[in-house]
């Protein structure tokens, strides 16, 4: 039952993502909420530790950044990996089956592309240590922060919008 629910959610997100990428820049005019918005500072709280779902989320996040850039909304994105999601950005792939490892590679590739586009990444060392991961195993694009919550508090205090990805 739970597995079927996950499949439906993943398929819905994939369909949404594919549909999202087919829109043009004129799409921005369809958002009343974006009228008068000149910049978008966002912090994403990434706690989705399911490889397949997280891969879809990361692609959608990247597409959102590109859309906001095309809309001239000057996006500044920071993605903080916390909880079990830190396992997704570690080179230690023990505990993941072959299919999940395929998604881990996709996530790593997407993060590399996003980083080149100017998106910043942080990883919560409290979670890394709690889960027994070696901090040196974390993907190189990740800035190590002692506590992801403190990072999120700081960004929000500076006016960043919080978007949870659970």
LUMLO-415875 format. One line per field, with one value per atom (N, C-alpha, C): residue in three letters; x, y, z; atom name. Coordinates in steps of 0.02 Angstrom, whole numbers, plus 50000, padded with zeros to 5 digits. Atoms other than C-alpha are relative to their C-alpha. Example, Ala and Ser with C-alpha at 12.3 -4.5 7.8 and 13.67 -1.06 7.14 Angstrom:
kolza	(ALA | ALA | ALA | SER | SER | SER)
c1	(50045 | 50615 | 50045 | 49958 | 50684 | 49961)
c2	(49941 | 49775 | 50060 | 49941 | 49947 | 50055)
c3	(50000 | 50390 | 50000 | 49997 | 50357 | 50037)
bami	(N | CA | C | N | CA | C)
This chain:
kolza	(UNK | UNK | UNK | UNK | UNK | UNK | UNK | UNK | UNK | UNK | UNK | UNK | UNK | UNK | UNK | UNK | UNK | UNK | UNK | UNK | UNK | UNK | UNK | UNK | UNK | UNK | UNK | UNK | UNK | UNK | UNK | UNK | UNK | UNK | UNK | UNK | UNK | UNK | UNK | UNK | UNK | UNK | UNK | UNK | UNK | UNK | UNK | UNK | UNK | UNK | UNK | UNK | UNK | UNK | UNK | UNK | UNK | UNK | UNK | UNK | UNK | UNK | UNK | UNK | UNK | UNK | UNK | UNK | UNK | UNK | UNK | UNK | UNK | UNK | UNK | UNK | UNK | UNK | UNK | UNK | UNK | UNK | UNK | UNK | UNK | UNK | UNK | UNK | UNK | UNK | UNK | UNK | UNK | UNK | UNK | UNK | UNK | UNK | UNK | UNK | UNK | UNK | UNK | UNK | UNK | UNK | UNK | UNK | UNK | UNK | UNK | UNK | UNK | UNK | UNK | UNK | UNK | UNK | UNK | UNK | UNK | UNK | UNK | UNK | UNK | UNK | UNK | UNK | UNK | UNK | UNK | UNK | UNK | UNK | UNK | UNK | UNK | UNK | UNK | UNK | UNK | UNK | UNK | UNK | UNK | UNK | UNK | UNK | UNK | UNK | UNK | UNK | UNK | UNK | UNK | UNK | UNK | UNK | UNK | UNK | UNK | UNK | UNK | UNK | UNK | UNK | UNK | UNK | UNK | UNK | UNK | UNK | UNK | UNK | UNK | UNK | UNK | UNK | UNK | UNK | UNK | UNK | UNK | UNK | UNK | UNK | UNK | UNK | UNK | UNK | UNK | UNK | UNK | UNK | UNK | UNK | UNK | UNK | UNK | UNK | UNK | UNK | UNK | UNK | UNK | UNK | UNK | UNK | UNK | UNK | UNK | UNK | UNK | UNK | UNK | UNK | UNK | UNK | UNK | UNK | UNK | UNK | UNK | UNK | UNK | UNK | UNK | UNK | UNK | UNK | UNK | UNK | UNK | UNK | UNK | UNK | UNK | UNK | UNK | UNK | UNK | UNK | UNK | UNK | UNK | UNK | UNK | UNK | UNK | UNK | UNK | UNK | UNK | UNK | UNK | UNK | UNK | UNK | UNK | UNK | UNK | UNK | UNK | UNK | UNK | UNK | UNK | UNK | UNK | UNK | UNK | UNK | UNK | UNK | UNK | UNK | UNK | UNK | UNK | UNK | UNK | UNK | UNK | UNK | UNK | UNK | UNK | UNK | UNK | UNK | UNK | UNK | UNK | UNK | UNK | UNK | UNK | UNK | UNK | UNK | UNK | UNK | UNK | UNK | UNK | UNK | UNK | UNK | UNK | UNK | UNK | UNK | UNK | UNK | UNK | UNK | UNK | UNK | UNK | UNK | UNK | UNK | UNK | UNK | UNK | UNK | UNK | UNK | UNK | UNK | UNK | UNK | UNK | UNK | UNK | UNK | UNK | UNK | UNK | UNK | UNK | UNK | UNK | UNK | UNK | UNK | UNK | UNK | UNK | UNK | UNK | UNK | UNK | UNK | UNK | UNK | UNK | UNK | UNK | UNK | UNK | UNK | UNK | UNK | UNK | UNK | UNK | UNK | UNK | UNK | UNK | UNK | UNK | UNK | UNK | UNK | UNK | UNK | UNK | UNK | UNK | UNK | UNK | UNK | UNK | UNK | UNK | UNK | UNK | UNK | UNK | UNK | UNK | UNK | UNK | UNK | UNK | UNK | UNK | UNK | UNK | UNK | UNK | UNK | UNK | UNK | UNK | UNK | UNK | UNK | UNK | UNK | UNK | UNK | UNK | UNK | UNK | UNK | UNK | UNK | UNK | UNK | UNK | UNK | UNK | UNK | UNK | UNK | UNK | UNK | UNK | UNK | UNK | UNK | UNK | UNK | UNK | UNK | UNK | UNK | UNK | UNK | UNK | UNK | UNK | UNK | UNK | UNK | UNK | UNK | UNK | UNK | UNK | UNK | UNK | UNK | UNK | UNK | UNK | UNK | UNK | UNK | UNK | UNK | UNK | UNK | UNK | UNK | UNK | UNK | UNK | UNK | UNK | UNK | UNK | UNK | UNK | UNK | UNK | UNK | UNK | UNK | UNK | UNK | UNK | UNK | UNK | UNK | UNK | UNK | UNK | UNK | UNK | UNK | UNK | UNK | UNK | UNK)
c1	(50041 | 50000 | 50044 | 49956 | 50136 | 50042 | 49959 | 50241 | 49960 | 50043 | 50094 | 49988 | 50010 | 50064 | 50061 | 49938 | 50246 | 50006 | 49997 | 50236 | 49954 | 50048 | 50083 | 50027 | 49971 | 50168 | 50057 | 49943 | 50327 | 49975 | 50026 | 50229 | 49967 | 50032 | 50129 | 50052 | 49946 | 50288 | 50036 | 49967 | 50369 | 49956 | 50046 | 50215 | 49998 | 49999 | 50213 | 50064 | 49935 | 50399 | 50004 | 49998 | 50382 | 49955 | 50044 | 50235 | 50029 | 49969 | 50328 | 50052 | 49946 | 50474 | 49975 | 50026 | 50360 | 49974 | 50026 | 50305 | 50054 | 49953 | 50385 | 50006 | 49991 | 50442 | 49936 | 50064 | 50270 | 49959 | 50033 | 50213 | 50002 | 49993 | 50273 | 49940 | 50057 | 50128 | 49938 | 50057 | 50009 | 50000 | 49994 | 50067 | 49986 | 50015 | 49979 | 50048 | 49956 | 50089 | 50069 | 49933 | 50245 | 50001 | 50003 | 50186 | 50035 | 49963 | 50305 | 50057 | 49945 | 50427 | 50062 | 49938 | 50604 | 50054 | 49950 | 50703 | 49966 | 50028 | 50670 | 50056 | 49951 | 50779 | 49965 | 50035 | 50733 | 50049 | 49962 | 50800 | 49956 | 50035 | 50748 | 50025 | 49985 | 50743 | 49991 | 50002 | 50787 | 50007 | 49999 | 50739 | 49973 | 50025 | 50671 | 50057 | 49947 | 50781 | 49987 | 50016 | 50697 | 50032 | 49963 | 50815 | 49959 | 50039 | 50685 | 49961 | 50038 | 50576 | 50047 | 49952 | 50727 | 50028 | 49975 | 50791 | 49949 | 50052 | 50624 | 49997 | 50001 | 50624 | 50059 | 49941 | 50801 | 49993 | 50011 | 50756 | 49949 | 50052 | 50600 | 50028 | 49969 | 50699 | 50044 | 49956 | 50826 | 49959 | 50043 | 50688 | 49967 | 50029 | 50607 | 50049 | 49947 | 50772 | 50007 | 49993 | 50787 | 49940 | 50060 | 50607 | 50002 | 49996 | 50631 | 50054 | 49948 | 50792 | 49974 | 50028 | 50703 | 49947 | 50051 | 50565 | 50032 | 49963 | 50701 | 49980 | 50017 | 50657 | 50060 | 49937 | 50840 | 50000 | 50004 | 50829 | 50068 | 49943 | 50950 | 49974 | 50022 | 50929 | 50055 | 49956 | 51008 | 49962 | 50031 | 50971 | 50039 | 49968 | 51007 | 49977 | 50014 | 51017 | 50004 | 50002 | 50964 | 49968 | 50030 | 50902 | 50026 | 49977 | 50909 | 50021 | 49981 | 50930 | 50076 | 49927 | 51115 | 50031 | 49974 | 51139 | 50002 | 50006 | 51091 | 50060 | 49943 | 51245 | 50066 | 49939 | 51372 | 50023 | 49973 | 51486 | 49990 | 50014 | 51446 | 49928 | 50066 | 51302 | 49978 | 50021 | 51292 | 49929 | 50070 | 51112 | 49952 | 50042 | 51050 | 50005 | 49999 | 51000 | 50021 | 49976 | 51052 | 49956 | 50045 | 50897 | 50009 | 49991 | 50919 | 50066 | 49935 | 51103 | 49998 | 50009 | 51049 | 49973 | 50028 | 50947 | 50051 | 49947 | 51093 | 50048 | 49956 | 51201 | 49965 | 50039 | 51062 | 49999 | 50001 | 51051 | 50067 | 49933 | 51240 | 50012 | 49992 | 51238 | 49959 | 50044 | 51092 | 50029 | 49970 | 51177 | 50060 | 49943 | 51335 | 49978 | 50026 | 51235 | 49970 | 50031 | 51137 | 50054 | 49946 | 51297 | 50033 | 49972 | 51367 | 49955 | 50048 | 51208 | 49997 | 49999 | 51241 | 49959 | 50039 | 51133 | 50048 | 49957 | 51214 | 49971 | 50020 | 51209 | 50035 | 49972 | 51236 | 49979 | 50017 | 51239 | 50008 | 50000 | 51198 | 50046 | 49952 | 51346 | 49972 | 50032 | 51237 | 49968 | 50031 | 51140 | 50053 | 49946 | 51298 | 50031 | 49969 | 51376 | 49951 | 50049 | 51216 | 49991 | 50010 | 51199 | 50065 | 49936 | 51382 | 50035 | 49967 | 51436 | 50065 | 49937 | 51611 | 49988 | 50010 | 51601 | 50038 | 49961 | 51735 | 49964 | 50037 | 51611 | 49946 | 50054 | 51492 | 50022 | 49988 | 51479 | 50033 | 49957 | 51604 | 49964 | 50036 | 51475 | 49967 | 50034 | 51407 | 50045 | 49967 | 51460 | 49978 | 50016 | 51470 | 49981 | 50021 | 51371 | 49987 | 50009 | 51367 | 49928 | 50070 | 51178 | 49957 | 50041 | 51059 | 49944 | 50053 | 50923 | 50024 | 49973 | 51035 | 50009 | 49992 | 51075 | 49932 | 50066 | 50890 | 49973 | 50022 | 50852 | 50033 | 49963 | 50986 | 49974 | 50026 | 50923 | 49930 | 50067 | 50744 | 50002 | 49993 | 50798 | 50022 | 49978 | 50875 | 49948 | 50054 | 50710 | 49991 | 50008 | 50730 | 49933 | 50061 | 50570 | 50020 | 49986 | 50573 | 49953 | 50039 | 50517 | 50022 | 49982 | 50513 | 49993 | 50003 | 50550 | 50006 | 50001 | 50499 | 49975)
c2	(49941 | 50000 | 50063 | 49942 | 50124 | 50007 | 49999 | 50077 | 50028 | 49974 | 50111 | 50074 | 49929 | 50278 | 50040 | 49967 | 50326 | 50004 | 50001 | 50275 | 50053 | 49950 | 50384 | 50070 | 49934 | 50532 | 50015 | 49990 | 50509 | 50013 | 49991 | 50491 | 50068 | 49934 | 50647 | 50055 | 49950 | 50746 | 50000 | 50004 | 50683 | 50033 | 49970 | 50731 | 50076 | 49928 | 50902 | 50031 | 49975 | 50925 | 50004 | 50001 | 50876 | 50054 | 49947 | 50992 | 50069 | 49936 | 51132 | 50021 | 49982 | 51124 | 50020 | 49984 | 51149 | 50071 | 49932 | 51324 | 50050 | 49948 | 51483 | 50052 | 49945 | 51640 | 50038 | 49965 | 51715 | 49971 | 50034 | 51593 | 50044 | 49957 | 51721 | 50046 | 49954 | 51834 | 49966 | 50036 | 51699 | 49998 | 50001 | 51720 | 50069 | 49937 | 51862 | 50010 | 49996 | 51821 | 50027 | 49977 | 51866 | 50072 | 49930 | 52040 | 50043 | 49956 | 52168 | 49967 | 50036 | 52035 | 50007 | 49989 | 52080 | 49951 | 50050 | 51950 | 49946 | 50056 | 51781 | 49965 | 50033 | 51725 | 49942 | 50059 | 51547 | 49951 | 50055 | 51415 | 49938 | 50064 | 51236 | 49954 | 50047 | 51119 | 49930 | 50065 | 50954 | 49943 | 50057 | 50806 | 49937 | 50058 | 50689 | 49951 | 50049 | 50537 | 49941 | 50054 | 50428 | 50018 | 49981 | 50426 | 50019 | 49986 | 50419 | 50066 | 49939 | 50556 | 50061 | 49945 | 50664 | 50020 | 49985 | 50651 | 50044 | 49960 | 50719 | 50069 | 49935 | 50856 | 50044 | 49960 | 50910 | 50026 | 49977 | 50918 | 50057 | 49949 | 51019 | 50065 | 49942 | 51135 | 50037 | 49970 | 51164 | 50035 | 49971 | 51196 | 50064 | 49940 | 51320 | 50058 | 49950 | 51413 | 50029 | 49977 | 51421 | 50042 | 49961 | 51481 | 50069 | 49935 | 51618 | 50044 | 49962 | 51670 | 50028 | 49978 | 51678 | 50055 | 49950 | 51780 | 50064 | 49942 | 51902 | 50015 | 49992 | 51872 | 49992 | 50002 | 51859 | 49951 | 50049 | 51696 | 49989 | 50020 | 51659 | 49939 | 50062 | 51478 | 49970 | 50039 | 51384 | 49936 | 50064 | 51199 | 49970 | 50029 | 51128 | 49928 | 50072 | 50938 | 49984 | 50019 | 50874 | 49931 | 50065 | 50715 | 49946 | 50057 | 50557 | 50022 | 49977 | 50662 | 50008 | 49993 | 50683 | 49937 | 50062 | 50501 | 50005 | 49994 | 50553 | 50036 | 49961 | 50664 | 49974 | 50034 | 50542 | 49949 | 50052 | 50432 | 49930 | 50063 | 50295 | 49979 | 50021 | 50208 | 49933 | 50063 | 50057 | 50010 | 49997 | 50019 | 50020 | 49983 | 50074 | 49944 | 50052 | 49946 | 50031 | 49977 | 49958 | 50054 | 49950 | 50054 | 50067 | 49939 | 50179 | 50034 | 49972 | 50201 | 50038 | 49964 | 50252 | 50070 | 49934 | 50394 | 50042 | 49963 | 50441 | 50033 | 49972 | 50467 | 50059 | 49947 | 50572 | 50062 | 49945 | 50677 | 50036 | 49971 | 50704 | 50042 | 49964 | 50757 | 50064 | 49941 | 50876 | 50052 | 49953 | 50954 | 50035 | 49970 | 50982 | 50054 | 49951 | 51070 | 50060 | 49945 | 51172 | 50045 | 49961 | 51226 | 50045 | 49960 | 51285 | 50058 | 49947 | 51388 | 50052 | 49951 | 51475 | 49982 | 50022 | 51376 | 49974 | 50020 | 51351 | 49940 | 50059 | 51191 | 49997 | 50011 | 51154 | 49931 | 50064 | 50991 | 50006 | 49997 | 50974 | 49946 | 50048 | 50895 | 49962 | 50037 | 50850 | 49937 | 50059 | 50732 | 49953 | 50041 | 50671 | 49958 | 50036 | 50626 | 49951 | 50043 | 50553 | 49935 | 50058 | 50437 | 49961 | 50037 | 50383 | 50007 | 49989 | 50455 | 50039 | 49963 | 50519 | 50067 | 49935 | 50707 | 50007 | 49998 | 50681 | 49965 | 50035 | 50571 | 50043 | 49956 | 50717 | 50034 | 49970 | 50785 | 50069 | 49941 | 50925 | 50067 | 49937 | 51058 | 50023 | 49986 | 51051 | 50037 | 49966 | 51178 | 49965 | 50034 | 51092 | 50052 | 49956 | 51178 | 49955 | 50042 | 51114 | 49980 | 50012 | 51128 | 50033 | 49974 | 51147 | 50046 | 49957 | 51223 | 50071 | 49933 | 51368 | 50035 | 49972 | 51396 | 50025 | 49981 | 51398 | 50060 | 49943 | 51517 | 50064 | 49941 | 51636 | 50024 | 49980 | 51634 | 50031 | 49972 | 51663 | 50068 | 49935 | 51806 | 50053 | 49954 | 51883 | 50007 | 49991 | 51870 | 49945 | 50056 | 51705 | 49965 | 50039 | 51607 | 49927 | 50070 | 51431 | 49955 | 50050 | 51289 | 49931 | 50067 | 51118 | 49948 | 50057 | 50963 | 49937 | 50059 | 50813 | 49940)
c3	(50000 | 50000 | 50000 | 49995 | 50052 | 49937 | 50060 | 49900 | 49941 | 50054 | 49781 | 50008 | 49987 | 49864 | 49979 | 50020 | 49839 | 49924 | 50073 | 49656 | 49971 | 50024 | 49630 | 50011 | 49985 | 49714 | 49952 | 50046 | 49611 | 49930 | 50069 | 49449 | 49993 | 50002 | 49490 | 49996 | 50001 | 49526 | 49932 | 50066 | 49365 | 49947 | 50049 | 49264 | 50007 | 49988 | 49346 | 49974 | 50022 | 49313 | 49924 | 50073 | 49130 | 49972 | 50022 | 49110 | 50013 | 49981 | 49198 | 49949 | 50045 | 49078 | 49931 | 50067 | 48927 | 49995 | 50000 | 48978 | 49980 | 50021 | 48911 | 50054 | 49952 | 49000 | 50010 | 49993 | 48967 | 50057 | 49944 | 49101 | 50062 | 49941 | 49230 | 50007 | 49998 | 49185 | 50028 | 49973 | 49245 | 50076 | 49927 | 49425 | 50029 | 49966 | 49513 | 50058 | 49942 | 49662 | 49983 | 50020 | 49562 | 49977 | 50021 | 49513 | 50053 | 49955 | 49588 | 50036 | 49968 | 49646 | 49957 | 50038 | 49593 | 50018 | 49980 | 49689 | 50042 | 49963 | 49767 | 50037 | 49957 | 49912 | 50035 | 49975 | 49960 | 50031 | 49970 | 50078 | 49998 | 50005 | 50044 | 50055 | 49945 | 50195 | 49971 | 50034 | 50110 | 50051 | 49955 | 50219 | 49967 | 50037 | 50085 | 49990 | 50004 | 50108 | 49953 | 50047 | 49976 | 49933 | 50059 | 49826 | 49939 | 50060 | 49687 | 50007 | 49988 | 49764 | 50003 | 49993 | 49807 | 49932 | 50068 | 49627 | 49963 | 50032 | 49564 | 50031 | 49966 | 49696 | 49978 | 50019 | 49648 | 49929 | 50069 | 49463 | 49998 | 49997 | 49502 | 50030 | 49969 | 49615 | 49949 | 50051 | 49475 | 49946 | 50051 | 49349 | 50026 | 49969 | 49469 | 49998 | 50002 | 49482 | 49929 | 50070 | 49292 | 49979 | 50017 | 49274 | 50032 | 49966 | 49403 | 49969 | 50034 | 49317 | 49934 | 50064 | 49149 | 50011 | 49984 | 49232 | 50028 | 49973 | 49293 | 50072 | 49929 | 49476 | 50045 | 49963 | 49529 | 50058 | 49946 | 49626 | 50035 | 49959 | 49767 | 50039 | 49969 | 49821 | 50043 | 49957 | 49966 | 50017 | 49983 | 49993 | 50058 | 49941 | 50166 | 50008 | 49991 | 50179 | 50074 | 49929 | 50350 | 50006 | 49983 | 50434 | 49952 | 50041 | 50325 | 49930 | 50067 | 50167 | 49993 | 50005 | 50210 | 49970 | 50030 | 50157 | 49924 | 50072 | 49980 | 49969 | 50026 | 49963 | 50025 | 49976 | 50034 | 49948 | 50045 | 49931 | 50030 | 49967 | 50058 | 49981 | 50025 | 49968 | 50029 | 49968 | 50083 | 50026 | 49979 | 50124 | 49944 | 50057 | 49953 | 49948 | 50051 | 49821 | 49933 | 50065 | 49638 | 49969 | 50028 | 49584 | 50036 | 49961 | 49725 | 49985 | 50018 | 49681 | 49934 | 50063 | 49506 | 50014 | 49982 | 49584 | 50038 | 49964 | 49698 | 49950 | 50052 | 49542 | 49966 | 50030 | 49466 | 50045 | 49952 | 49624 | 50000 | 50000 | 49626 | 49937 | 50063 | 49443 | 50000 | 49997 | 49470 | 50047 | 49953 | 49620 | 49968 | 50035 | 49517 | 49951 | 50048 | 49381 | 50036 | 49963 | 49507 | 50031 | 49971 | 49593 | 49948 | 50054 | 49427 | 49981 | 50014 | 49405 | 50056 | 49945 | 49571 | 50060 | 49942 | 49691 | 50053 | 49945 | 49861 | 50037 | 49963 | 49963 | 50067 | 49934 | 50146 | 50024 | 49970 | 50243 | 50075 | 49927 | 50427 | 50028 | 49971 | 50516 | 50060 | 49945 | 50665 | 49973 | 50031 | 50550 | 49973 | 50027 | 50464 | 50055 | 49944 | 50631 | 50032 | 49969 | 50703 | 49959 | 50043 | 50553 | 49987 | 50005 | 50567 | 49933 | 50064 | 50400 | 50010 | 50000 | 50367 | 49965 | 50033 | 50333 | 49934 | 50062 | 50199 | 49943 | 50053 | 50104 | 49968 | 50025 | 50074 | 49936 | 50066 | 49897 | 50008 | 49993 | 49870 | 49994 | 50007 | 49826 | 50065 | 49937 | 50004 | 50049 | 49945 | 50134 | 50064 | 49938 | 50302 | 50053 | 49945 | 50441 | 50061 | 49941 | 50621 | 50013 | 49985 | 50637 | 49946 | 50055 | 50489 | 50023 | 49975 | 50597 | 50011 | 49989 | 50647 | 49934 | 50066 | 50465 | 49973 | 50023 | 50421 | 50038 | 49960 | 50565 | 49975 | 50024 | 50501 | 49933 | 50066 | 50322 | 50006 | 49992 | 50378 | 50033 | 49967 | 50491 | 49949 | 50053 | 50334 | 49944 | 50048 | 50240 | 49949 | 50047 | 50147 | 50014 | 49994 | 50114 | 50011 | 49986 | 50187 | 49960 | 50036 | 50074 | 50025 | 49976 | 50159 | 49944 | 50046 | 50055 | 50043 | 49955 | 50161 | 49962)
bami	(N | CA | C | N | CA | C | N | CA | C | N | CA | C | N | CA | C | N | CA | C | N | CA | C | N | CA | C | N | CA | C | N | CA | C | N | CA | C | N | CA | C | N | CA | C | N | CA | C | N | CA | C | N | CA | C | N | CA | C | N | CA | C | N | CA | C | N | CA | C | N | CA | C | N | CA | C | N | CA | C | N | CA | C | N | CA | C | N | CA | C | N | CA | C | N | CA | C | N | CA | C | N | CA | C | N | CA | C | N | CA | C | N | CA | C | N | CA | C | N | CA | C | N | CA | C | N | CA | C | N | CA | C | N | CA | C | N | CA | C | N | CA | C | N | CA | C | N | CA | C | N | CA | C | N | CA | C | N | CA | C | N | CA | C | N | CA | C | N | CA | C | N | CA | C | N | CA | C | N | CA | C | N | CA | C | N | CA | C | N | CA | C | N | CA | C | N | CA | C | N | CA | C | N | CA | C | N | CA | C | N | CA | C | N | CA | C | N | CA | C | N | CA | C | N | CA | C | N | CA | C | N | CA | C | N | CA | C | N | CA | C | N | CA | C | N | CA | C | N | CA | C | N | CA | C | N | CA | C | N | CA | C | N | CA | C | N | CA | C | N | CA | C | N | CA | C | N | CA | C | N | CA | C | N | CA | C | N | CA | C | N | CA | C | N | CA | C | N | CA | C | N | CA | C | N | CA | C | N | CA | C | N | CA | C | N | CA | C | N | CA | C | N | CA | C | N | CA | C | N | CA | C | N | CA | C | N | CA | C | N | CA | C | N | CA | C | N | CA | C | N | CA | C | N | CA | C | N | CA | C | N | CA | C | N | CA | C | N | CA | C | N | CA | C | N | CA | C | N | CA | C | N | CA | C | N | CA | C | N | CA | C | N | CA | C | N | CA | C | N | CA | C | N | CA | C | N | CA | C | N | CA | C | N | CA | C | N | CA | C | N | CA | C | N | CA | C | N | CA | C | N | CA | C | N | CA | C | N | CA | C | N | CA | C | N | CA | C | N | CA | C | N | CA | C | N | CA | C | N | CA | C | N | CA | C | N | CA | C | N | CA | C | N | CA | C | N | CA | C | N | CA | C | N | CA | C | N | CA | C | N | CA | C | N | CA | C | N | CA | C | N | CA | C | N | CA | C | N | CA | C | N | CA | C | N | CA | C | N | CA | C | N | CA | C | N | CA | C | N | CA | C | N | CA | C | N | CA | C | N | CA | C | N | CA | C | N | CA | C | N | CA | C | N | CA | C | N | CA | C | N | CA | C | N | CA | C | N | CA | C | N | CA | C | N | CA | C | N | CA | C)
